[in-house]
Structures are given as structure tokens and as C-alpha cells.
Amino acid sequence: MAAPAAAVSPRRRRRFYHHLYVWVLVAIALGIVFGLVAPDQAAKTRWMADLFIKLVKVVIAPTIFATIVVGIAQMGNLARAGGLALRTVLYFNITTVFALGIGLVVINVLRPGASLGFDLATFDTSAADAAIAATESQDTGMTSFVLDLVPASFVGAFVDGQLLQVLVLAVLVAVAVTSLGARADGVVRALDTFAHLMFGIIRLVMWTAPLGAFGGIAFTIGSNGSAILGSLAAFMGAFWLTCLLFLLLVLGPVCRIAGFSVFRYLRYIKDELLIVLGTSSSETVLPRIMRKMEAAGAPRHVVGMTIPTGYSFNLDGTAIYMAMGAIFIAQAFGIEVPLTTQVALLAFMLVSSNGAAGVSGAGLVTLAATLTAFDSVIPVAGIALIVGIDRFMSEGRALTNLAGNGIGTLVIARWTGDLDRERLRAVLADPGSVDVDALLSADAPRPGEEQPVEPEQPVDPNPRVAPTEPASSAPAVHPAQTT
């Protein structure tokens, strides 16, 4: 009987310049220098980041659809799939509440906006016009959220790149496929092959990540300059500090309870963190993080359900940004927000922020939509204060969301008893043993799956002796020596 193919196997170490994260790191450094030295030219490089993000997004929706359908169908138990989905949504909403809470605590303690002293009557609000206009055409209530779960047509979700709608469609198709039983085996195999193909495309696209990272960082530095960074440095510093505190004080203990170290986990996903840092979007590494979580011991059905769901319901970074941004605006205009109003704001944000996790820039529009409902207390026009630095905040949001998404996957796998803890321990101890490029190959077996093995031939009880042939000059190869 053949042993399962291990996700972690001894292999020859690649030279440092063969690693994607090295080139992404170099691109980020060059982008920062270019943005400082030639800001006018750097401000025109956003197209590089946009091109990379579009290349990735074009395969994200079909990849998620195929992965979820195959994962649920292979579970063969709709009750189990429903329990997994419920635990996933429950876990992510609980962590979002903690993120909102820690954001409110830090912004009220540090009060970075209290010293600005702006007067709303003389404040230039033109920079907020675009964000406010984006909220006027949409309803941010619960009814709108529920209606937006269903696309106008089956292909509409894929055309528009609406991941939450793709998730709903995938679950419906998976339920239908499961109810067909053996008749749907061909459909499941076809979708599984299709998912492998999409991962193969992603493997090729990811090598353009340094280009996207360079363009994104250069644009951010060149278009904002140092003046706005200086005036709002306290708020940016408080936000990044809060994201770090959330990671260490909230997700750190969660990781410890689940049996692994948050620091080793962050080392394991360093490539993905660097790519997100350059592009400001966690969507760019969605296929890579899925493969890495499988390699770390989370089964395919858990990864297929949790990662895509997390991209709509895992709002840790976005929640921190929204909570801190709202109170910062109030502080900048000398407005004291009562505690009861802050709690109401927190509850409203928990609902209004759904769906904004993986989209670059969506946090600003969502914040504007939330403040519109509380405009009698906090002026929505104050959004103009943080429009200029939103790109820097977007990076922090995306990094926090990505880290929380992967942690949530491993925690839920442990919660359901499906986590391979030995494999997770081995992978986190030696992250270099996982070759994510090989895992993204279209023909690569999934971690933990058995390699195809030729069936053993039955032994003939009455073998016939074949005629003796002339000896060949080629050396004989014993089957045990083949590779």
C-alpha cells in the first residue's frame, strides 16, 4: 500500500534569487526610492499595480467557485457542510467585534486627532466628494446586504467579480451536485481539473507581482508626498499600532489555543504579506494562501469554505480602520462622541462593512456610508481628512485581513477536528519545505493526496517461461530504483 504524498518533503534548497518574495522586496524598495526621487513620474505608475490586480482577479471568481463546489461535494454530507459554514461566519464575526473594540479603545486613549483643531465651517471638504457620491447610489442597510447576495444572473457574479455572490452560487451548485450522488461524479472531476488549471494560471501570473508591487508603492509615495504624511502621521502610526496589537493580543492567543505560534505563522506567509504590502489588496494572493493552508494541514473542504468566506466576512483590518477613522474625524473637529453612540457605531459597522475585506479602497467608501448614518454626530465631510492617506491605511487593512483569514482557516480546521497538527508543526518549523509554485502547478497533487499508483498485477500460479532473448547492453533497472 502506497503511503500518502507528504506536503513537506526533503528537497534541494533554491537559491535566494529564485524566491518570489525576494524580488517583491526589491521592487518595494525600488518603488519607495523612485517615489521619493521622482514623485511626478512615480504618480503615474499606478497602472502597474492595477494590471497585476486585474490579472489575478480574472481567475479568482472561477477558482473559488470550482474549489467550493468540489470541497462540499467531496464531503458528501450537507449537514456537515452547513455546520462548517456556520462556524466560519461565527468565528469571523467574533474576531471582527474584537477588532472594532480594540480600535475604539486605542483611538480614545491616544487621541491622535485632538490636536488638529479643524473648523468644519472653513474646512475644505472637496476631497470627500468622490467617497460621499459613491455612497449615494447604494443602500447600506441589512435589506440591501441580503439582496446583494444574489446576482442578477448566474454569470453576473463572475463578470462583476462579486466574491460573496460567487460564494452563494457555489454553495447552491454544491448542494445540487451532492443530491445527484454518483451521477455528478463527472461534474466534480471536471471542476477539480478546472480548479487545477486556474491555479496553474495563477502560478504564471504571480511572477508579475514585483511589477505590481513596484508600481503600487511608487504611486503611493509619489502621489501623496511627505507633507500630508507629516500632518497625519500620528493617526497612521496609531492605526498600524492597533493592527499589530490586534494581531498579538487577540489573534496571538487564538493561535496559541489552536496549538501553533503566530510568529511562525507570519513567517510562513511572508511572501503573501509582501505582495499585499505592494498591491494593497489581499485578493492578489487568494489562490496562494489557499494552497499554503492546504500544505499546512487544513483539508481541502475546510480551505475551500473558509478562505473565500473570509474574504467577505473576515473584516479585522477594515473594522479597525473604520472604528478609528470615525472617532479620529470627530476628534479633529473637537466633537466628543458619547460612549453609547460609539457602541451603536460599532454595531452598525459590523453589518455595513461586510463584503469590503479584500477590495482595495473599499474601506474608505464603507466608512463614508457608515458616517452618513451618523452625520448628525460625526460630519461625513470629514472623510476629506483621511482621503490622502487612505492608500497607506489600505495596506494595513489588507495585511491584517490576510493574516486573520489564514489563522481563521487553521483554527476552524482544528475546531472541526480536521487539522493535521503534525504536518502544521513541521511546515511552520521549516516554511522553506513548502514550494508554493509547485503546489500551484496544474498537474501537481494536492497536499495529503495519494500519488497515483499502478495496481499490482495478480500472480500467475502457472507462469510460462518466455524464450531466452539476447542479453542487452543496457544495464537492468530494478523497480525499486526507479524514481
VOTI-455315 format. One line per field, with one value per residue (C-alpha): residue number from 1; residue in three letters; z, y, x. Coordinates in pm, 1 decimal. Each point is the difference from the previous one (the first is absolute). Example, Ala and Ser with C-alpha at 12.3 -4.5 7.8 and 13.67 -1.06 7.14 Angstrom:
<lovos>
pos = 1:2
code = ALA:SER
z = 780.0:-66.0
y = -450.0:344.0
x = 1230.0:137.0
</lovos>
This chain:
<lovos>
pos = 1:2:3:4:5:6:7:8:9:10:11:12:13:14:15:16:17:18:19:20:21:22:23:24:25:26:27:28:29:30:31:32:33:34:35:36:37:38:39:40:41:42:43:44:45:46:47:48:49:50:51:52:53:54:55:56:57:58:59:60:61:62:63:64:65:66:67:68:69:70:71:72:73:74:75:76:77:78:79:80:81:82:83:84:85:86:87:88:89:90:91:92:93:94:95:96:97:98:99:100:101:102:103:104:105:106:107:108:109:110:111:112:113:114:115:116:117:118:119:120:121:122:123:124:125:126:127:128:129:130:131:132:133:134:135:136:137:138:139:140:141:142:143:144:145:146:147:148:149:150:151:152:153:154:155:156:157:158:159:160:161:162:163:164:165:166:167:168:169:170:171:172:173:174:175:176:177:178:179:180:181:182:183:184:185:186:187:188:189:190:191:192:193:194:195:196:197:198:199:200:201:202:203:204:205:206:207:208:209:210:211:212:213:214:215:216:217:218:219:220:221:222:223:224:225:226:227:228:229:230:231:232:233:234:235:236:237:238:239:240:241:242:243:244:245:246:247:248:249:250:251:252:253:254:255:256:257:258:259:260:261:262:263:264:265:266:267:268:269:270:271:272:273:274:275:276:277:278:279:280:281:282:283:284:285:286:287:288:289:290:291:292:293:294:295:296:297:298:299:300:301:302:303:304:305:306:307:308:309:310:311:312:313:314:315:316:317:318:319:320:321:322:323:324:325:326:327:328:329:330:331:332:333:334:335:336:337:338:339:340:341:342:343:344:345:346:347:348:349:350:351:352:353:354:355:356:357:358:359:360:361:362:363:364:365:366:367:368:369:370:371:372:373:374:375:376:377:378:379:380:381:382:383:384:385:386:387:388:389:390:391:392:393:394:395:396:397:398:399:400:401:402:403:404:405:406:407:408:409:410:411:412:413:414:415:416:417:418:419:420:421:422:423:424:425:426:427:428:429:430:431:432:433:434:435:436:437:438:439:440:441:442:443:444:445:446:447:448:449:450:451:452:453:454:455:456:457:458:459:460:461:462:463:464:465:466:467:468:469:470:471:472:473:474:475:476:477:478:479:480:481:482:483
code = MET:ALA:ALA:PRO:ALA:ALA:ALA:VAL:SER:PRO:ARG:ARG:ARG:ARG:ARG:PHE:TYR:HIS:HIS:LEU:TYR:VAL:TRP:VAL:LEU:VAL:ALA:ILE:ALA:LEU:GLY:ILE:VAL:PHE:GLY:LEU:VAL:ALA:PRO:ASP:GLN:ALA:ALA:LYS:THR:ARG:TRP:MET:ALA:ASP:LEU:PHE:ILE:LYS:LEU:VAL:LYS:VAL:VAL:ILE:ALA:PRO:THR:ILE:PHE:ALA:THR:ILE:VAL:VAL:GLY:ILE:ALA:GLN:MET:GLY:ASN:LEU:ALA:ARG:ALA:GLY:GLY:LEU:ALA:LEU:ARG:THR:VAL:LEU:TYR:PHE:ASN:ILE:THR:THR:VAL:PHE:ALA:LEU:GLY:ILE:GLY:LEU:VAL:VAL:ILE:ASN:VAL:LEU:ARG:PRO:GLY:ALA:SER:LEU:GLY:PHE:ASP:LEU:ALA:THR:PHE:ASP:THR:SER:ALA:ALA:ASP:ALA:ALA:ILE:ALA:ALA:THR:GLU:SER:GLN:ASP:THR:GLY:MET:THR:SER:PHE:VAL:LEU:ASP:LEU:VAL:PRO:ALA:SER:PHE:VAL:GLY:ALA:PHE:VAL:ASP:GLY:GLN:LEU:LEU:GLN:VAL:LEU:VAL:LEU:ALA:VAL:LEU:VAL:ALA:VAL:ALA:VAL:THR:SER:LEU:GLY:ALA:ARG:ALA:ASP:GLY:VAL:VAL:ARG:ALA:LEU:ASP:THR:PHE:ALA:HIS:LEU:MET:PHE:GLY:ILE:ILE:ARG:LEU:VAL:MET:TRP:THR:ALA:PRO:LEU:GLY:ALA:PHE:GLY:GLY:ILE:ALA:PHE:THR:ILE:GLY:SER:ASN:GLY:SER:ALA:ILE:LEU:GLY:SER:LEU:ALA:ALA:PHE:MET:GLY:ALA:PHE:TRP:LEU:THR:CYS:LEU:LEU:PHE:LEU:LEU:LEU:VAL:LEU:GLY:PRO:VAL:CYS:ARG:ILE:ALA:GLY:PHE:SER:VAL:PHE:ARG:TYR:LEU:ARG:TYR:ILE:LYS:ASP:GLU:LEU:LEU:ILE:VAL:LEU:GLY:THR:SER:SER:SER:GLU:THR:VAL:LEU:PRO:ARG:ILE:MET:ARG:LYS:MET:GLU:ALA:ALA:GLY:ALA:PRO:ARG:HIS:VAL:VAL:GLY:MET:THR:ILE:PRO:THR:GLY:TYR:SER:PHE:ASN:LEU:ASP:GLY:THR:ALA:ILE:TYR:MET:ALA:MET:GLY:ALA:ILE:PHE:ILE:ALA:GLN:ALA:PHE:GLY:ILE:GLU:VAL:PRO:LEU:THR:THR:GLN:VAL:ALA:LEU:LEU:ALA:PHE:MET:LEU:VAL:SER:SER:ASN:GLY:ALA:ALA:GLY:VAL:SER:GLY:ALA:GLY:LEU:VAL:THR:LEU:ALA:ALA:THR:LEU:THR:ALA:PHE:ASP:SER:VAL:ILE:PRO:VAL:ALA:GLY:ILE:ALA:LEU:ILE:VAL:GLY:ILE:ASP:ARG:PHE:MET:SER:GLU:GLY:ARG:ALA:LEU:THR:ASN:LEU:ALA:GLY:ASN:GLY:ILE:GLY:THR:LEU:VAL:ILE:ALA:ARG:TRP:THR:GLY:ASP:LEU:ASP:ARG:GLU:ARG:LEU:ARG:ALA:VAL:LEU:ALA:ASP:PRO:GLY:SER:VAL:ASP:VAL:ASP:ALA:LEU:LEU:SER:ALA:ASP:ALA:PRO:ARG:PRO:GLY:GLU:GLU:GLN:PRO:VAL:GLU:PRO:GLU:GLN:PRO:VAL:ASP:PRO:ASN:PRO:ARG:VAL:ALA:PRO:THR:GLU:PRO:ALA:SER:SER:ALA:PRO:ALA:VAL:HIS:PRO:ALA:GLN:THR:THR
z = 0.0:-102.9:261.6:-48.9:-164.2:272.5:-25.6:149.1:-170.9:-2.3:-307.8:-130.2:126.9:-264.3:-24.1:159.2:-333.6:-104.8:271.5:-96.6:329.5:-65.6:-323.2:158.4:280.4:-251.1:-199.3:311.5:89.6:-354.7:-5.3:321.6:-137.2:-332.4:175.8:207.3:-278.7:-285.7:152.5:-316.1:-207.6:286.1:28.5:-348.9:83.9:152.2:-322.0:86.9:323.5:-167.5:-279.1:245.2:206.1:-314.5:-111.1:332.2:27.0:-338.0:140.3:364.8:-43.3:-205.5:230.6:310.2:-167.8:-105.8:331.2:214.0:-213.8:-0.7:371.5:109.3:-248.7:126.0:357.5:-102.9:303.5:-30.7:375.5:54.7:-268.6:159.4:340.5:-148.1:-165.5:323.1:202.4:-260.7:-0.1:379.9:52.9:-240.1:146.1:353.1:-101.2:-179.4:323.2:179.2:-280.6:25.2:378.0:5.5:-266.1:212.8:312.5:-163.2:-179.3:322.8:201.2:-244.0:-144.4:-307.3:-145.9:308.8:-85.5:-358.0:96.1:-336.2:-45.4:-211.8:-119.7:-169.4:-77.1:-366.5:-49.9:-376.3:45.0:154.6:-291.9:-186.4:305.0:98.8:-357.1:-3.8:298.0:-139.5:-259.7:244.2:303.1:285.1:207.3:78.0:-275.9:-262.7:135.1:-28.7:-350.8:-112.8:85.9:-319.7:-339.1:-281.9:-203.7:50.5:-190.3:142.9:318.5:-204.2:-235.1:286.9:220.2:296.1:222.0:244.0:-285.6:-145.3:342.7:13.1:-350.1:81.6:309.3:-196.4:-276.2:257.1:170.3:-336.2:-98.2:333.2:-38.9:-336.3:159.9:-233.5:-309.3:72.6:31.0:-347.8:85.3:316.7:-184.6:-272.6:252.3:189.1:-320.8:-79.1:345.0:-57.8:-331.1:166.6:260.6:-282.6:-155.8:336.5:28.9:-321.3:87.6:342.8:-156.7:-105.9:369.1:24.6:-279.9:186.0:330.2:-156.7:-167.6:306.4:244.7:-241.2:-66.3:370.3:87.1:-308.3:10.7:371.9:75.8:344.9:102.2:55.7:161.3:256.6:98.5:39.9:115.5:349.0:-136.0:-239.2:278.0:234.8:-267.4:-79.2:372.8:53.6:-280.0:164.9:343.0:-143.2:-160.9:319.2:271.8:-174.1:-278.2:186.4:285.1:-253.8:-179.4:328.6:92.5:-344.1:60.2:-209.3:22.0:-168.2:-70.8:-180.3:-191.9:-114.7:-110.5:-199.7:-198.8:-39.2:-381.1:-4.3:254.2:-216.2:-312.3:186.0:136.9:-355.4:-152.5:296.1:-82.9:171.1:-303.9:-187.9:211.3:47.6:-204.1:160.6:354.7:-78.9:-114.1:297.4:249.0:-162.1:22.6:367.8:87.6:-58.7:-219.0:-337.5:100.3:296.0:-207.9:-283.8:234.1:244.3:-220.2:-246.4:284.2:187.4:-294.3:61.6:375.9:138.1:56.0:270.2:-168.8:-155.0:336.2:174.1:-273.8:11.1:378.6:27.3:-306.1:126.5:345.3:-145.5:-216.8:302.7:200.9:-282.6:14.7:380.4:22.9:302.1:-95.0:291.1:87.4:-86.0:-347.7:-45.6:87.3:-247.5:-259.0:65.9:-51.7:-323.7:-133.5:69.7:-259.9:-247.6:-44.7:-134.3:-344.6:25.0:127.3:-312.3:-217.5:-21.3:100.0:103.3:365.7:-70.0:-178.8:273.4:266.8:-188.3:-20.4:374.1:88.3:-222.4:246.2:292.7:-173.8:279.5:234.8:-220.7:-323.0:-300.3:-179.5:237.2:-225.1:-192.0:288.2:-67.3:-376.2:-62.9:228.8:-76.5:-220.3:296.6:212.7:-272.8:25.4:374.1:-48.2:-266.1:200.4:312.3:-196.4:-169.5:323.0:171.1:-293.2:11.5:378.1:-14.4:-245.4:226.1:311.4:-162.1:-128.8:358.8:127.9:-231.8:82.5:-359.7:50.9:-57.9:296.2:-73.7:-350.3:126.7:255.8:-263.5:-253.4:247.8:126.7:-354.6:-233.9:-277.8:-32.3:-169.8:-365.1:-74.7:-368.9:-26.3:187.2:-252.5:-291.5:-196.9:23.2:359.6:252.1:289.3:333.3:178.8:-308.1:-108.0:-306.2:-278.9:36.8:-258.8:128.9:87.4:-261.1:123.8:26.3:-260.9:184.8:-318.6:-159.9:-343.1:-68.0:-276.9:-261.3:92.7:-176.8:-71.1:287.2:-48.0:43.6:207.7:376.4:165.7:224.8:307.3:59.9:341.0:-166.8:-217.2:97.1
y = 0.0:333.3:266.0:338.3:263.7:230.9:372.9:45.7:-187.4:35.8:190.5:195.2:355.3:264.2:292.0:317.1:173.7:-277.3:100.1:232.7:189.9:111.3:172.1:149.1:140.4:146.6:149.2:162.5:155.2:130.0:134.4:196.5:151.1:84.5:161.8:222.7:91.9:50.0:48.9:135.7:-301.3:-240.9:133.2:-142.3:-358.9:-113.5:-183.2:-263.1:-93.0:16.2:-230.5:-260.2:13.8:-40.9:-299.1:-169.8:97.1:-148.9:-352.6:50.6:-38.6:-323.5:-141.8:63.1:-142.5:-322.8:-44.0:42.4:-227.7:-276.5:39.3:-23.6:-276.9:-211.9:42.0:-182.2:131.2:319.4:22.4:-4.5:264.5:219.2:-34.9:97.7:310.3:102.3:-34.8:197.7:296.7:-8.9:-1.2:287.3:215.0:-55.6:108.6:301.6:110.0:-21.0:198.9:274.9:4.5:27.4:270.9:208.0:-50.0:107.3:303.8:121.5:-50.8:149.2:268.9:76.9:241.9:215.5:237.5:79.4:242.1:30.7:216.6:-163.0:339.8:81.5:-353.8:-96.3:-305.2:-39.7:-300.0:-191.6:54.3:-320.0:-223.4:159.6:-25.8:-370.2:-57.3:189.0:-265.4:-289.8:-102.2:-121.6:-154.1:-366.0:-31.3:116.1:-237.5:-298.8:94.9:45.8:-363.0:-103.2:114.1:121.4:-305.6:-311.7:144.1:348.8:-81.5:-116.8:298.1:251.3:-189.9:-7.4:-265.6:-19.3:-69.0:-260.2:-163.9:-20.7:-147.5:-252.8:-119.0:-39.2:-196.8:-214.1:-88.9:-95.6:-205.0:-184.1:-87.5:-165.8:-250.0:-212.0:157.1:321.5:-163.4:117.6:358.1:-7.4:-139.1:262.2:285.1:-138.7:-6.2:351.4:121.2:-153.6:186.5:330.9:-54.5:-63.4:335.3:169.2:-152.0:177.9:328.9:22.1:60.2:343.0:83.6:198.5:225.7:59.0:59.5:251.7:194.2:-3.0:124.7:256.5:139.1:18.3:187.2:221.7:107.6:79.0:152.0:72.4:295.9:-193.4:-283.2:238.9:156.9:-331.6:-213.3:-39.4:-152.8:-231.9:-109.5:-65.6:-206.1:-219.2:-40.9:-113.3:-256.0:-135.2:-8.1:-183.0:-256.0:-58.3:42.3:-152.7:-230.3:-97.7:-172.8:-153.4:-155.0:-124.2:-166.7:-164.5:-134.1:214.8:320.4:316.7:103.3:-324.8:35.8:350.7:-128.7:-270.8:252.0:268.0:-20.7:74.7:281.1:172.3:-28.7:148.9:278.5:100.4:-29.7:100.5:-282.1:-337.0:-141.1:-19.4:-294.8:-187.3:-308.6:-12.7:18.2:-277.5:-231.0:91.8:-76.0:-340.7:-63.6:98.5:-274.0:150.9:-233.2:112.8:29.8:225.5:221.6:16.1:121.2:216.8:201.7:132.1:64.2:186.7:234.5:126.1:-45.5:25.0:376.7:36.9:265.7:176.0:8.0:155.6:262.3:90.1:25.5:210.5:212.6:102.8:106.1:166.5:223.8:93.0:82.1:213.6:223.1:7.0:-221.1:-224.5:-317.1:-160.2:-358.1:-116.9:151.4:-172.1:-335.2:63.5:95.5:-327.2:-203.6:183.2:-52.2:-371.5:-24.1:273.2:-117.8:-345.8:-56.4:264.4:-222.9:-80.7:305.0:278.2:335.6:-145.5:84.5:374.2:-25.2:-226.5:246.0:282.5:-205.3:-65.7:365.4:98.3:-181.9:187.1:337.1:178.1:-92.2:-42.9:207.1:-228.7:280.6:-67.0:-293.6:257.7:-11.9:-356.5:-31.2:85.9:-267.4:-267.1:-186.3:-48.4:-110.3:-236.9:-191.1:-45.4:-113.8:-253.5:-140.1:-44.9:-156.3:-244.2:-106.4:-47.2:-196.0:-262.7:-24.7:-44.8:-287.1:-187.9:71.1:-122.9:-311.3:-65.5:76.3:-261.6:-253.0:-4.7:172.4:-210.4:137.5:-195.0:139.4:351.8:-27.7:-121.1:267.3:289.5:-126.9:-1.3:224.3:-46.3:-362.9:111.0:94.8:202.4:27.1:-379.2:-8.5:244.2:-219.6:-125.3:-360.8:6.1:-223.8:175.3:-25.8:-318.7:-168.6:-334.2:-16.0:-209.5:-354.5:-272.0:-291.7:-311.0:-274.5:-335.3:-280.4:-272.1:-338.1:-173.0:236.0:-81.1:36.8:246.1:-78.4:119.9:324.8:131.4:199.2:374.1:227.9:235.7:-54.9:-145.2:232.4:-142.8:135.5:125.5:222.8:188.7:349.9
x = 0.0:144.2:53.2:-169.1:209.9:121.7:-50.5:341.6:278.7:377.6:105.8:289.6:-2.6:-46.5:238.6:-129.5:-60.3:-237.0:-248.8:-285.0:7.0:361.1:-98.6:-311.9:214.1:245.7:-289.0:-146.9:336.0:49.7:-356.2:57.2:322.0:-164.0:-295.4:228.3:242.4:-247.8:-346.3:-162.7:100.0:-71.0:-355.3:-61.6:99.5:-327.3:-84.4:262.1:-175.6:-341.4:119.8:125.2:-319.4:-212.7:206.1:-63.2:-365.9:-83.0:46.9:-100.8:-377.2:12.1:267.9:-210.8:-311.1:169.3:182.5:-311.9:-216.8:262.6:70.8:-363.9:-80.0:287.7:-119.2:-317.5:-187.1:-202.4:-57.2:376.1:50.6:-266.7:163.9:335.2:-148.6:-174.5:320.0:192.2:-238.4:-30.8:377.0:66.2:-276.1:132.7:351.5:-148.6:-170.7:336.0:163.2:-262.1:35.3:379.2:-17.1:-235.9:212.7:328.1:-144.2:-162.7:318.8:251.8:-234.4:217.7:-256.5:-50.5:285.6:-110.0:-278.0:-178.9:-308.6:-269.7:-124.2:331.7:120.2:47.6:-222.1:49.1:228.9:-289.9:-237.7:93.6:-37.0:-331.3:-132.7:84.3:-229.5:-299.9:-78.4:-2.9:-201.5:220.3:-278.1:-59.3:-261.0:247.6:264.8:-233.6:-114.0:360.1:70.6:-181.0:134.6:-222.3:102.5:211.0:294.9:-51.4:190.7:299.8:-10.6:-17.0:247.8:-239.7:157.3:-290.3:-240.5:236.8:9.6:-380.3:-18.2:272.0:-185.9:-325.7:173.7:184.2:-328.8:-152.7:306.2:-2.7:-366.2:74.1:236.5:212.8:-158.1:192.4:343.0:94.8:-94.7:210.1:302.0:-35.9:-21.3:298.4:204.4:-119.3:111.6:344.9:16.6:-87.4:270.2:244.5:-89.7:43.9:346.7:99.8:-170.3:164.6:339.1:-126.1:-52.3:329.6:-125.5:-325.6:177.6:237.5:-279.5:-225.1:263.2:144.2:-348.3:-80.4:319.4:2.4:-364.0:-17.4:339.5:132.4:-217.9:-321.8:192.7:144.5:-331.7:-179.7:291.6:-147.7:-319.8:185.0:233.2:-293.2:-175.8:301.4:66.2:-358.9:27.1:314.2:-166.1:-299.8:227.5:199.2:-264.8:-303.2:114.3:319.1:-187.2:-241.1:298.4:143.3:-329.0:-4.7:350.5:234.1:203.4:-123.8:360.3:78.2:-324.0:94.1:339.9:-176.1:-210.5:268.5:-11.8:-371.0:35.3:260.4:-214.8:-297.4:223.1:87.6:-346.6:-222.5:-242.7:-26.3:-181.4:329.8:118.8:-326.6:98.7:345.5:-133.7:-247.9:277.2:217.6:-275.2:-50.2:373.1:-10.5:-246.9:-345.7:-210.8:-127.2:-366.0:84.6:229.5:-252.7:-272.4:195.6:237.0:-263.4:-245.5:270.7:48.8:-353.4:-43.2:353.8:9.9:263.0:213.8:-297.9:-178.7:300.7:28.1:-369.1:-20.4:313.7:-78.9:-343.9:121.6:311.7:-219.5:-208.3:314.0:139.8:-309.2:-15.3:-310.1:-41.5:-185.7:-192.5:83.2:-352.0:34.6:336.8:-155.4:-283.6:261.0:181.7:-317.8:-82.9:353.5:-19.7:-277.9:96.6:358.2:-89.3:144.5:274.9:280.2:196.6:-65.5:255.4:-152.1:-337.6:65.1:-16.2:-335.3:-138.0:113.6:-171.2:-319.8:12.0:57.9:-290.8:-226.8:163.5:46.4:-185.2:286.2:308.9:17.8:33.6:184.1:288.7:87.8:204.6:249.9:107.8:-51.8:364.3:139.6:-258.8:247.3:233.8:-292.0:-118.3:326.4:-48.2:-359.2:92.6:293.1:-211.8:-285.5:236.5:168.3:-335.8:-138.3:273.6:-11.6:-375.7:38.7:241.4:-208.8:-322.5:177.7:112.6:-351.5:-151.3:273.4:128.3:337.3:311.1:194.2:317.1:18.1:-73.3:279.5:246.5:-94.3:19.2:335.7:139.4:-206.3:254.0:-105.1:-323.1:43.7:-311.9:91.8:-7.0:-332.0:-145.8:101.6:-296.4:120.6:123.5:-180.3:-166.4:179.2:-96.5:-138.7:137.2:217.6:-150.7:126.5:-19.1:-208.1:192.8:-24.5:-136.8:255.3:-46.4:6.7:125.7:248.6:124.7:372.3:67.0:264.8:343.5:92.7:346.4:139.2:-29.4:293.8:-217.5:20.2:-304.5:-199.4:-163.9:-353.0:107.5:258.4:-244.5:-97.5
</lovos>
